[in-house]
Amino acid sequence: MFNKKVVARNIPNLNPKFVCIVDHKRQDLAAVISSYISEKNNYPLIFEFPTVTSANYERVNEDVDENVLSLIRAGEFVTFVNNILVRIQPIDNLIIAGLSEEQKSFLDFLKHFNVIEINNLEEVDFLISPFIVGKGKIQCRHDDLLKGLNAALRSNSTLVLNDDAQDIELKNEGDKGMILVETEPFVATIIAINYAFSIDADIAFVNRVSEDERLDIQDKFVKFGEGNKKAGDEIRALINKRISHVDFAKSEFVTYFTTGMPYSFASKNSLPSTYVNSHLRPDLFIANNLLFHGSVRFGGAVVFSPEFFKDEETELVGSLLIQKNYFVKELVGKDANILNLDMNIRQFPFDVFHICSHGGEIDGHSVEEDFTDSKGAKHNIVYEQVLSFSPSLRPGLVTVQRKDYFKRFDGYIWRSPELKAQKFPPYIFSDMQNALRHSKAKDKKVGPKKKINNSCAIQCSDGPHLAMFTTVASQSSPFIFNNTCWSWYHIAEPFLVSGANSYIGTLWNVENKAAISFASEFYKTAFSNSVMDAAHRSMKKLAGSSSEDIYVVWGLHFTKLASGKNSAISREAIFEELMRSLGVWQYNLKSTKLKSTRDSIADFLKWIYSEINSTFSLTDYELFKKKLQENKMKNTGK
């Protein structure tokens, strides 16, 4: 049994003395810099810049080239980082470390900061030590880097890499929180160590999870969800083998930094726990949690249900949120359609989004087709495909969402070592994407396929929503409760990567009675406890049922739901944000050349106009205009 003693749970401050943007592969550089800039009870803002294949440029046509994916990924990263930097101003020093010229070309905000550029390990001490006083030094080998950083932080020392150094011992104190970290060879692992130190938690390391292990666990959960108890025992055995060296006996809670291993299922949720996905911008995830902790940004909430079930929790959830001074928007019945879900997730200013529906894998098609690359060589591609159709905001058109899950390329298993060994040049895969965009049905071999693996969706009143978005809640950081089946992993990814600060999902197919019981208890306690504690307490309601231990929390130990000030202020804040978004998108429309992007922006503008006209009144507009005038007079001194 785990110790039930409740100890103080530290919530660190954000440290504006230094912000560091470092290449995500430069784990060594991030570790050494961290040892210089970290301070007790402060979380150091270190962001991991993704790999890019070219300098920044503006796309002017729809064709995909070998640089597009990294271009989009880097652009999104910089936007998110810039938003955080604006919110925590003033910043004393901005460190850019180990970045290529191509990466630096995306950083268009550097002129606003005092920039310290570090290119290698030798420059760290020379460039940062003048700002640092009172620290000792600790040496470690490169292969002992993670333990070395942990030891340096705990002893208020800077880290020196020396391959002749002695072994570093990992010391934990107990009676604290525990941060369990999978040892990924990227900066994300350094971020986890920094976070553990900032909250004064113990730390444990386990091996990284392979793709095969993730797929094996997911397959076993399918069997377990179908009633195969042996599959559940096998999952627990696999997980317990990984963590057998970790002593949780005195831990008061645990946060798992993982790429997809449900550790709490093995422990049967014996202690409160949360998860951070190490592959989905953990740097931004932590920063947003700290930035928005303890308050609501808008006071908005959305409750979504196509009303597939005779009994549901949605009415109770909506009522509880109204009592907490939220402006609650209900999307129920026929209004719970694909278009409404998509636009409200992206553009409505909400702090809480509750989803009650069916979820999980959906039917699709298996597809095989040939294509010719730009050099004239022929290739064969096999993939599985899911589609979703919904009315468009543009009259007479239909919006199509499409996801392809690649299986084989020229006979080789997708992403296999054998495929990588062929060393196909990158242009072939961009040629493949362009060919798939323009291919006709007559050129494909298509067959129906039941339950496409990893194709998790949210069922709407008019079909499945495939969760293909990259921003949520008007670029805010909200709480998401996806109370559908199989909602903990694949369908969670777009919410997490888009900025959600916390997300609750299920490991397999949840019983409706259990879903109602858990959700009802959760919202009753989540405003007086952390999301982690409220979820842990609510799971006790499911003890002995087939849904026991089914819920998982992506979040941090301190994240909690906050009440709005009052309903009028919440309404006003939502209206103001919609008006602000309207102006931003109008500006972006003027400066955007890519047709698909212009079409998307035009859709956003149409939706926001419609939302303002249908949900709000002339009185709301008059109040907004009056406030603008008052602020203008205040700023000009008139």
C-alpha positions as CSV (number, residue, x, y, z in Angstrom):
1,M,0.0,0.0,0.0
2,F,1.1,3.5,-0.6
3,N,1.6,6.1,2.1
4,K,-1.6,8.3,2.2
5,K,0.1,11.2,4.0
6,V,-0.5,14.5,2.2
7,V,2.6,16.7,1.9
8,A,3.0,20.2,0.5
9,R,2.9,20.2,-3.3
10,N,5.1,22.8,-4.7
11,I,4.0,25.0,-7.6
12,P,7.1,26.6,-9.1
13,N,7.4,30.1,-10.4
14,L,8.4,30.9,-14.0
15,N,11.9,32.3,-14.0
16,P,12.1,35.3,-16.5
17,K,15.9,35.8,-15.9
18,F,16.7,33.4,-18.7
19,V,14.7,31.8,-21.5
20,C,16.5,29.2,-23.6
21,I,15.6,27.9,-27.1
22,V,17.7,24.9,-27.9
23,D,17.9,22.3,-30.7
24,H,15.8,19.3,-29.6
25,K,18.6,16.9,-30.2
26,R,21.2,18.8,-28.1
27,Q,20.4,17.1,-24.8
28,D,24.0,17.8,-23.6
29,L,23.8,21.5,-24.3
30,A,20.4,21.8,-22.7
31,A,21.6,19.9,-19.6
32,V,24.7,22.1,-19.0
33,I,22.7,25.4,-19.6
34,S,20.0,24.1,-17.2
35,S,22.6,23.7,-14.4
36,Y,23.6,27.3,-14.8
37,I,20.1,29.0,-15.0
38,S,18.0,26.7,-12.7
39,E,17.0,28.1,-9.3
40,K,15.2,26.4,-6.4
41,N,11.4,26.6,-6.7
42,N,11.6,28.1,-10.2
43,Y,11.0,26.4,-13.5
44,P,13.5,27.3,-16.2
45,L,11.9,28.1,-19.5
46,I,13.7,25.8,-22.0
47,F,12.1,25.2,-25.3
48,E,13.2,22.5,-27.7
49,F,13.3,23.6,-31.4
50,P,12.3,20.9,-33.8
51,T,14.5,19.8,-36.7
52,V,14.1,21.8,-39.9
53,T,15.2,21.0,-43.4
54,S,15.4,24.5,-44.8
55,A,15.3,28.2,-43.9
56,N,11.9,29.7,-43.4
57,Y,9.9,30.7,-46.5
58,E,6.3,31.4,-47.4
59,R,4.5,28.8,-49.4
60,V,2.7,30.1,-52.4
61,N,1.3,26.9,-53.9
62,E,-0.5,23.8,-52.6
63,D,2.1,21.3,-53.7
64,V,4.1,19.5,-51.0
65,D,7.9,19.5,-51.1
66,E,10.4,17.8,-48.9
67,N,10.5,20.8,-46.5
68,V,6.8,21.4,-45.9
69,L,6.4,19.2,-42.8
70,S,9.3,20.8,-41.0
71,L,8.2,24.2,-42.2
72,I,4.8,23.8,-40.6
73,R,6.1,22.2,-37.4
74,A,8.7,25.0,-36.9
75,G,6.1,27.7,-37.6
76,E,3.7,26.3,-35.1
77,F,6.5,26.0,-32.5
78,V,7.6,29.6,-32.9
79,T,4.0,30.9,-32.7
80,F,3.4,29.0,-29.4
81,V,6.8,30.2,-28.0
82,N,6.2,33.8,-29.0
83,N,2.8,33.7,-27.3
84,I,4.4,32.5,-24.1
85,L,7.2,35.1,-24.2
86,V,4.6,37.9,-24.7
87,R,2.7,36.7,-21.6
88,I,5.7,36.5,-19.3
89,Q,7.4,39.8,-20.2
90,P,9.8,41.2,-19.2
91,I,12.5,38.7,-19.9
92,D,16.1,39.5,-19.0
93,N,18.0,37.2,-21.4
94,L,17.0,35.0,-24.3
95,I,19.5,32.1,-24.9
96,I,19.5,30.4,-28.3
97,A,21.6,27.3,-28.2
98,G,22.9,24.9,-30.8
99,L,20.5,26.3,-33.5
100,S,21.3,26.1,-37.2
101,E,21.0,29.1,-39.4
102,E,17.9,27.5,-40.8
103,Q,16.3,27.3,-37.4
104,K,17.2,30.8,-36.5
105,S,15.5,32.1,-39.7
106,F,12.1,31.3,-38.0
107,L,12.8,33.4,-34.9
108,D,11.5,36.7,-36.1
109,F,11.2,38.1,-32.5
110,L,14.9,38.0,-31.5
111,K,15.2,41.8,-32.0
112,H,13.0,42.4,-28.9
113,F,15.4,40.6,-26.5
114,N,18.9,40.6,-25.1
115,V,20.1,37.5,-27.0
116,I,22.9,35.2,-25.9
117,E,23.9,32.9,-28.6
118,I,25.6,29.6,-27.6
119,N,26.9,27.3,-30.3
120,N,28.8,24.6,-28.3
121,L,29.5,23.4,-24.8
122,E,32.7,25.3,-24.5
123,E,30.9,28.7,-24.8
124,V,28.4,28.0,-22.0
125,D,30.6,29.0,-19.0
126,F,32.1,32.0,-20.8
127,L,28.7,33.5,-21.8
128,I,26.5,32.6,-18.8
129,S,28.8,32.5,-15.8
130,P,29.0,36.3,-15.4
131,F,25.3,36.2,-14.5
132,I,25.7,33.4,-12.0
133,V,27.0,33.5,-8.4
134,G,27.3,31.0,-5.6
135,K,27.3,27.7,-7.5
136,G,29.8,24.9,-7.2
137,K,30.7,22.4,-9.9
138,I,30.0,18.7,-10.5
139,Q,31.5,16.5,-13.1
140,C,29.8,13.6,-14.9
141,R,30.3,11.5,-18.0
142,H,28.2,11.9,-21.2
143,D,26.7,8.5,-20.6
144,D,25.7,9.6,-17.1
145,L,24.2,13.0,-18.2
146,L,20.7,12.6,-16.8
147,K,21.8,11.6,-13.3
148,G,24.6,14.2,-13.5
149,L,22.1,17.1,-14.2
150,N,19.8,15.9,-11.4
151,A,22.8,15.8,-9.0
152,A,24.0,19.3,-10.1
153,L,20.6,20.8,-9.6
154,R,20.2,19.3,-6.1
155,S,23.6,20.5,-5.0
156,N,23.3,24.0,-6.6
157,S,26.2,23.2,-9.0
158,T,27.0,23.7,-12.6
159,L,27.5,20.6,-14.7
160,V,30.9,19.8,-16.3
161,L,31.0,16.9,-18.8
162,N,34.1,14.8,-18.3
163,D,34.2,11.2,-19.5
164,D,36.7,10.3,-16.8
165,A,34.3,11.3,-14.0
166,Q,33.0,8.8,-11.4
167,D,29.5,7.3,-11.5
168,I,26.7,9.6,-10.3
169,E,24.4,8.1,-7.7
170,L,20.6,8.8,-7.9
171,K,19.4,9.8,-4.5
172,N,15.7,10.2,-3.6
173,E,14.4,11.5,-0.3
174,G,10.9,10.0,-0.2
175,D,7.7,11.7,1.2
176,K,7.5,13.7,-2.0
177,G,6.0,13.6,-5.4
178,M,7.7,11.3,-7.9
179,I,8.6,12.2,-11.5
180,L,9.1,9.1,-13.6
181,V,11.0,9.8,-16.9
182,E,11.5,7.7,-20.0
183,T,15.1,8.3,-21.1
184,E,14.4,9.7,-24.6
185,P,17.6,11.0,-26.3
186,F,16.1,14.5,-26.7
187,V,15.8,17.7,-24.7
188,A,12.4,16.6,-23.5
189,T,14.1,14.4,-20.9
190,I,16.1,17.5,-19.6
191,I,12.8,19.4,-19.4
192,A,11.4,16.6,-17.2
193,I,14.5,16.7,-14.9
194,N,14.2,20.5,-14.6
195,Y,10.5,20.2,-13.8
196,A,11.2,17.6,-11.1
197,F,13.7,19.9,-9.4
198,S,11.4,22.9,-9.7
199,I,8.7,21.1,-7.7
200,D,11.2,19.5,-5.3
201,A,10.1,16.0,-6.4
202,D,12.0,12.7,-6.5
203,I,12.9,11.4,-9.9
204,A,13.3,7.9,-11.5
205,F,14.4,6.9,-14.9
206,V,13.1,4.0,-17.1
207,N,14.0,2.9,-20.6
208,R,12.4,4.7,-23.5
209,V,9.3,3.0,-25.0
210,S,9.7,1.5,-28.5
211,E,7.0,1.8,-31.2
212,D,6.5,-2.0,-31.0
213,E,5.9,-1.8,-27.2
214,R,3.3,0.9,-27.7
215,L,1.5,-1.1,-30.4
216,D,1.6,-4.2,-28.3
217,I,0.1,-2.4,-25.3
218,Q,-2.7,-1.0,-27.5
219,D,-3.5,-4.4,-29.0
220,K,-3.7,-5.9,-25.5
221,F,-6.1,-3.1,-24.4
222,V,-8.4,-4.0,-27.4
223,K,-8.5,-7.6,-26.0
224,F,-8.9,-6.4,-22.5
225,G,-11.8,-4.1,-23.5
226,E,-13.5,-7.1,-25.1
227,G,-13.4,-8.9,-21.7
228,N,-10.1,-10.8,-21.9
229,K,-8.7,-10.4,-18.4
230,K,-5.5,-12.2,-19.3
231,A,-4.6,-9.3,-21.6
232,G,-4.9,-6.9,-18.6
233,D,-2.6,-9.1,-16.6
234,E,-0.1,-9.1,-19.5
235,I,-0.2,-5.3,-19.6
236,R,0.4,-5.0,-15.9
237,A,3.3,-7.6,-16.1
238,L,5.0,-5.6,-18.9
239,I,4.7,-2.3,-17.1
240,N,5.8,-3.7,-13.7
241,K,8.8,-5.2,-15.3
242,R,9.8,-1.8,-16.6
243,I,9.4,-0.1,-13.2
244,S,10.5,-2.9,-10.8
245,H,13.5,-0.8,-9.7
246,V,11.4,2.2,-8.7
247,D,10.2,2.6,-5.1
248,F,6.9,4.4,-4.9
249,A,6.2,3.4,-1.3
250,K,6.6,6.9,0.1
251,S,5.6,8.9,-3.0
252,E,2.6,11.1,-2.5
253,F,1.8,11.4,-6.2
254,V,3.5,10.6,-9.5
255,T,3.8,12.3,-12.9
256,Y,4.9,10.1,-15.8
257,F,6.8,11.6,-18.7
258,T,6.1,9.1,-21.3
259,T,5.5,8.6,-25.0
260,G,2.6,6.3,-24.4
261,M,2.9,3.8,-21.5
262,P,-0.2,3.7,-19.1
263,Y,1.8,3.1,-15.9
264,S,-1.1,3.9,-13.6
265,F,-3.1,0.9,-14.9
266,A,-0.5,-1.4,-13.6
267,S,-0.5,0.2,-10.1
268,K,-4.3,0.2,-10.1
269,N,-4.2,3.9,-9.4
270,S,-2.9,3.3,-5.9
271,L,-1.7,6.9,-5.8
272,P,-2.8,10.1,-7.6
273,S,-1.1,10.3,-11.0
274,T,-0.8,12.4,-14.1
275,Y,1.0,12.1,-17.5
276,V,3.0,14.4,-19.8
277,N,3.7,13.2,-23.3
278,S,7.4,13.6,-24.0
279,H,6.8,13.8,-27.8
280,L,4.1,16.4,-27.7
281,R,5.7,19.8,-26.8
282,P,6.2,19.1,-23.0
283,D,8.0,22.4,-22.8
284,L,4.9,24.3,-23.9
285,F,2.7,22.1,-21.9
286,I,4.4,22.9,-18.6
287,A,4.8,26.6,-19.4
288,N,1.1,26.9,-20.2
289,N,0.1,25.1,-17.0
290,L,2.1,27.5,-14.9
291,L,1.0,30.6,-16.9
292,F,-2.7,29.9,-16.5
293,H,-2.7,28.3,-13.1
294,G,-5.3,29.5,-10.6
295,S,-7.6,31.5,-12.9
296,V,-9.9,31.3,-15.8
297,R,-8.9,33.1,-19.0
298,F,-12.4,33.6,-20.5
299,G,-14.9,31.8,-18.2
300,G,-16.3,29.9,-21.2
301,A,-17.3,26.2,-21.3
302,V,-18.7,23.9,-24.0
303,V,-20.7,20.8,-23.3
304,F,-21.0,18.5,-26.3
305,S,-23.3,15.5,-26.7
306,P,-25.1,14.1,-29.8
307,E,-27.4,12.4,-27.1
308,F,-26.6,8.9,-28.1
309,F,-27.3,7.6,-24.6
310,K,-30.6,7.5,-22.7
311,D,-28.8,8.6,-19.5
312,E,-26.0,11.2,-19.6
313,E,-24.0,13.5,-17.4
314,T,-24.1,16.5,-19.7
315,E,-27.1,18.3,-18.0
316,L,-25.4,17.9,-14.6
317,V,-22.0,19.1,-15.9
318,G,-23.6,22.1,-17.6
319,S,-25.5,23.0,-14.4
320,L,-22.3,22.7,-12.2
321,L,-20.3,24.9,-14.6
322,I,-23.0,27.6,-14.6
323,Q,-22.9,27.5,-10.8
324,K,-19.2,28.2,-11.1
325,N,-20.0,31.4,-13.2
326,Y,-19.1,29.9,-16.5
327,F,-20.8,31.0,-19.7
328,V,-21.9,27.5,-20.9
329,K,-22.5,26.8,-24.5
330,E,-24.4,23.5,-25.2
331,L,-23.9,21.6,-28.4
332,V,-26.4,18.8,-28.0
333,G,-28.5,16.6,-30.3
334,K,-28.4,17.7,-33.9
335,D,-26.3,20.7,-33.0
336,A,-23.5,18.3,-31.9
337,N,-22.4,17.9,-35.5
338,I,-18.9,17.8,-37.1
339,L,-18.8,21.4,-38.2
340,N,-19.9,22.8,-34.8
341,L,-17.5,20.6,-32.9
342,D,-14.6,21.5,-35.2
343,M,-15.2,25.3,-35.1
344,N,-15.9,25.5,-31.4
345,I,-12.8,23.5,-30.5
346,R,-10.7,25.9,-32.7
347,Q,-12.3,29.3,-32.2
348,F,-14.7,29.5,-29.2
349,P,-13.0,31.0,-26.2
350,F,-13.4,28.3,-23.6
351,D,-11.7,27.1,-20.5
352,V,-13.5,23.8,-20.2
353,F,-14.7,21.5,-23.0
354,H,-16.7,18.4,-22.0
355,I,-17.4,15.7,-24.6
356,C,-20.0,12.9,-24.1
357,S,-20.3,10.6,-27.1
358,H,-19.0,7.4,-28.7
359,G,-15.3,7.2,-29.5
360,G,-12.7,4.8,-30.6
361,E,-11.5,3.3,-33.9
362,I,-13.8,3.7,-36.9
363,D,-14.3,1.9,-40.2
364,G,-12.5,2.9,-43.4
365,H,-10.8,1.5,-46.4
366,S,-7.6,-0.3,-47.4
367,V,-6.0,1.3,-50.4
368,E,-3.2,0.3,-52.8
369,E,-2.0,2.5,-55.6
370,D,1.0,3.3,-57.8
371,F,2.6,6.6,-58.5
372,T,5.5,8.0,-60.5
373,D,7.9,10.4,-58.8
374,S,9.4,13.5,-60.3
375,K,12.4,11.6,-61.6
376,G,10.2,9.1,-63.5
377,A,10.5,6.2,-61.1
378,K,7.4,4.1,-60.3
379,H,6.5,3.2,-56.7
380,N,3.7,1.3,-54.9
381,I,2.1,2.5,-51.7
382,V,-0.4,0.6,-49.4
383,Y,-2.3,2.5,-46.8
384,E,-5.6,2.6,-44.8
385,Q,-7.8,5.5,-45.0
386,V,-10.7,7.1,-42.9
387,L,-12.9,9.9,-44.2
388,S,-15.4,12.3,-42.7
389,F,-17.9,14.5,-44.5
390,S,-19.7,17.5,-43.2
391,P,-21.4,20.6,-44.6
392,S,-19.1,23.5,-45.4
393,L,-19.5,27.1,-44.4
394,R,-19.2,27.8,-48.1
395,P,-22.6,27.2,-49.8
396,G,-22.9,24.1,-51.9
397,L,-19.6,22.6,-50.8
398,V,-18.8,19.7,-48.5
399,T,-15.8,19.6,-46.1
400,V,-13.8,16.4,-46.2
401,Q,-11.5,15.3,-43.4
402,R,-9.1,12.5,-44.5
403,K,-6.5,10.6,-42.6
404,D,-4.1,8.1,-44.2
405,Y,-2.3,5.4,-42.2
406,F,0.6,4.1,-44.3
407,K,1.4,0.4,-44.2
408,R,3.9,-0.4,-47.0
409,F,6.1,1.5,-49.5
410,D,7.5,-0.5,-52.4
411,G,6.9,-3.7,-50.4
412,Y,8.7,-2.5,-47.2
413,I,6.8,-2.0,-43.9
414,W,6.3,1.7,-43.2
415,R,8.9,3.2,-40.9
416,S,10.7,-0.2,-40.6
417,P,14.5,-0.5,-40.5
418,E,14.3,-2.2,-43.9
419,L,12.6,0.8,-45.4
420,K,15.0,3.3,-43.8
421,A,17.9,1.2,-45.1
422,Q,16.8,1.9,-48.7
423,K,17.7,5.6,-48.1
424,F,15.0,6.9,-50.4
425,P,15.6,10.7,-51.0
426,P,13.1,13.0,-49.3
427,Y,11.6,14.3,-52.5
428,I,10.1,10.8,-53.2
429,F,7.8,11.1,-50.2
430,S,6.8,14.6,-51.0
431,D,6.0,13.4,-54.5
432,M,4.0,10.6,-52.9
433,Q,1.9,13.2,-51.0
434,N,1.3,15.2,-54.1
435,A,0.3,12.1,-56.0
436,L,-2.2,11.0,-53.3
437,R,-3.7,14.5,-53.3
438,H,-4.5,14.3,-57.1
439,S,-5.1,10.6,-57.7
440,K,-8.5,9.4,-58.9
441,A,-10.6,6.5,-57.6
442,K,-10.1,4.6,-60.8
443,D,-6.4,4.5,-60.2
444,K,-6.7,2.7,-56.8
445,K,-7.5,-0.7,-55.5
446,V,-9.9,0.0,-52.6
447,G,-11.6,-2.3,-50.2
448,P,-13.6,-1.8,-47.0
449,K,-11.8,-2.2,-43.7
450,K,-13.3,-2.6,-40.3
451,K,-11.9,-0.6,-37.4
452,I,-8.8,1.0,-38.8
453,N,-6.0,0.8,-36.2
454,N,-5.2,4.1,-34.4
455,S,-8.1,5.9,-36.2
456,C,-9.7,7.2,-33.0
457,A,-12.5,9.7,-33.6
458,I,-15.3,11.6,-31.8
459,Q,-18.7,10.6,-33.1
460,C,-21.0,13.5,-33.9
461,S,-24.6,13.6,-34.8
462,D,-23.7,13.5,-38.5
463,G,-20.6,11.3,-38.5
464,P,-17.0,11.0,-37.1
465,H,-14.8,14.0,-36.3
466,L,-11.1,13.1,-37.0
467,A,-9.6,15.8,-34.7
468,M,-7.4,17.4,-37.4
469,F,-6.7,20.8,-35.7
470,T,-3.6,22.5,-34.3
471,T,-5.1,25.2,-32.1
472,V,-7.8,25.1,-29.4
473,A,-9.9,27.7,-27.6
474,S,-8.7,30.7,-29.6
475,Q,-5.0,29.8,-28.9
476,S,-5.6,29.4,-25.2
477,S,-4.8,26.5,-22.8
478,P,-8.0,24.9,-21.6
479,F,-9.1,21.7,-19.8
480,I,-10.6,18.9,-21.9
481,F,-12.7,16.0,-20.6
482,N,-13.2,13.5,-23.5
483,N,-15.6,11.1,-21.9
484,T,-15.7,8.7,-24.8
485,C,-14.2,5.2,-25.4
486,W,-10.5,4.8,-26.2
487,S,-9.9,8.5,-25.7
488,W,-6.6,8.5,-23.8
489,Y,-4.0,8.4,-26.6
490,H,-4.4,9.0,-30.3
491,I,-7.4,11.2,-30.1
492,A,-5.8,13.1,-27.2
493,E,-2.7,14.0,-29.3
494,P,-4.2,17.0,-31.2
495,F,-5.6,18.5,-28.0
496,L,-2.3,18.2,-26.2
497,V,-0.1,19.4,-29.1
498,S,-2.5,22.4,-29.6
499,G,-2.2,23.7,-26.1
500,A,-4.6,22.0,-23.7
501,N,-3.3,22.2,-20.1
502,S,-5.0,19.1,-19.0
503,Y,-7.0,16.3,-20.6
504,I,-8.9,13.3,-19.3
505,G,-9.5,10.2,-21.4
506,T,-10.2,6.5,-21.2
507,L,-7.9,3.5,-21.8
508,W,-10.6,1.3,-23.3
509,N,-14.4,1.2,-23.9
510,V,-16.0,2.8,-20.9
511,E,-19.5,1.7,-19.6
512,N,-22.0,4.5,-19.8
513,K,-23.0,4.1,-16.1
514,A,-19.4,4.4,-15.1
515,A,-18.8,7.4,-17.4
516,I,-21.7,9.2,-15.7
517,S,-20.6,8.3,-12.2
518,F,-17.0,9.4,-12.8
519,A,-17.8,12.6,-14.5
520,S,-20.5,13.6,-12.0
521,E,-18.1,13.1,-9.0
522,F,-15.2,14.7,-10.8
523,Y,-16.9,18.1,-11.5
524,K,-18.2,18.2,-7.9
525,T,-14.6,18.0,-6.5
526,A,-12.4,19.5,-9.3
527,F,-12.9,23.1,-8.2
528,S,-11.7,22.4,-4.6
529,N,-9.0,19.9,-5.5
530,S,-6.5,19.5,-8.3
531,V,-7.7,17.7,-11.5
532,M,-5.3,14.9,-10.5
533,D,-6.9,14.5,-7.0
534,A,-10.4,14.9,-8.2
535,A,-9.9,12.2,-10.9
536,H,-8.2,9.9,-8.3
537,R,-11.1,10.3,-5.9
538,S,-13.7,9.8,-8.6
539,M,-12.0,6.6,-9.8
540,K,-12.9,5.0,-6.5
541,K,-16.5,5.2,-7.6
542,L,-15.7,2.6,-10.3
543,A,-14.0,0.1,-8.0
544,G,-15.1,-3.5,-8.9
545,S,-16.7,-2.5,-12.2
546,S,-15.4,-3.4,-15.7
547,S,-14.3,0.3,-16.0
548,E,-12.1,0.3,-12.9
549,D,-8.8,2.2,-13.5
550,I,-10.0,3.2,-17.0
551,Y,-9.4,7.0,-16.7
552,V,-6.0,8.8,-17.4
553,V,-5.1,12.4,-16.7
554,W,-2.7,14.2,-19.0
555,G,-1.6,17.1,-16.9
556,L,0.4,18.3,-13.9
557,H,-0.1,17.6,-10.2
558,F,-1.3,21.1,-9.4
559,T,-3.6,21.9,-12.3
560,K,-7.1,22.6,-11.2
561,L,-10.3,24.1,-12.5
562,A,-11.0,27.7,-11.3
563,S,-14.4,29.4,-10.9
564,G,-15.3,32.5,-13.0
565,K,-15.8,35.8,-11.2
566,N,-19.4,36.1,-12.3
567,S,-21.5,35.2,-15.3
568,A,-21.6,38.7,-16.7
569,I,-17.8,39.0,-16.7
570,S,-17.5,35.6,-18.4
571,R,-19.9,36.6,-21.1
572,E,-18.0,39.9,-21.6
573,A,-14.6,38.2,-21.8
574,I,-15.8,35.7,-24.4
575,F,-17.3,38.5,-26.6
576,E,-14.1,40.5,-26.3
577,E,-12.0,37.5,-27.4
578,L,-14.3,36.8,-30.4
579,M,-14.0,40.4,-31.5
580,R,-10.2,40.3,-31.0
581,S,-10.1,37.1,-33.1
582,L,-12.1,38.7,-35.8
583,G,-9.5,41.5,-36.1
584,V,-6.6,39.1,-36.1
585,W,-8.0,36.8,-38.8
586,Q,-9.0,39.8,-41.0
587,Y,-5.4,41.0,-40.8
588,N,-4.0,37.5,-41.5
589,L,-6.3,37.2,-44.5
590,K,-4.8,40.2,-46.1
591,S,-1.2,38.9,-45.7
592,T,-1.7,35.2,-46.6
593,K,-1.1,34.0,-50.2
594,L,-1.7,30.3,-49.9
595,K,-5.2,29.5,-51.2
596,S,-6.0,26.7,-48.7
597,T,-5.0,28.9,-45.8
598,R,-7.0,31.8,-47.1
599,D,-10.0,29.5,-47.4
600,S,-9.6,28.3,-43.8
601,I,-9.3,31.9,-42.6
602,A,-12.4,32.9,-44.5
603,D,-14.2,30.0,-42.8
604,F,-13.1,31.2,-39.4
605,L,-14.3,34.7,-40.1
606,K,-17.7,33.5,-41.3
607,W,-18.0,31.3,-38.2
608,I,-17.0,34.1,-35.8
609,Y,-19.4,36.5,-37.4
610,S,-22.2,34.0,-37.1
611,E,-21.3,33.2,-33.5
612,I,-21.3,36.9,-32.5
613,N,-24.7,37.5,-34.2
614,S,-26.4,34.3,-32.9
615,T,-25.1,34.1,-29.4
616,F,-24.6,37.7,-28.4
617,S,-26.7,40.9,-28.6
618,L,-26.5,44.6,-29.5
619,T,-26.1,45.2,-25.8
620,D,-22.9,43.1,-25.7
621,Y,-21.5,45.1,-28.6
622,E,-22.4,48.5,-27.0
623,L,-20.6,47.4,-23.7
624,F,-17.6,46.3,-25.8
625,K,-17.5,49.6,-27.6
626,K,-17.8,51.6,-24.4
627,K,-14.9,49.7,-22.8
628,L,-12.7,50.4,-25.9
629,Q,-13.4,54.1,-25.6
630,E,-12.7,54.1,-21.9
631,N,-9.4,52.3,-22.5
632,K,-8.5,54.7,-25.3
633,M,-9.1,57.7,-23.0
634,K,-7.2,56.1,-20.2
635,N,-4.2,55.4,-22.4
636,T,-4.2,58.9,-24.0
637,G,-4.8,60.7,-20.8
638,K,-7.9,62.4,-22.1
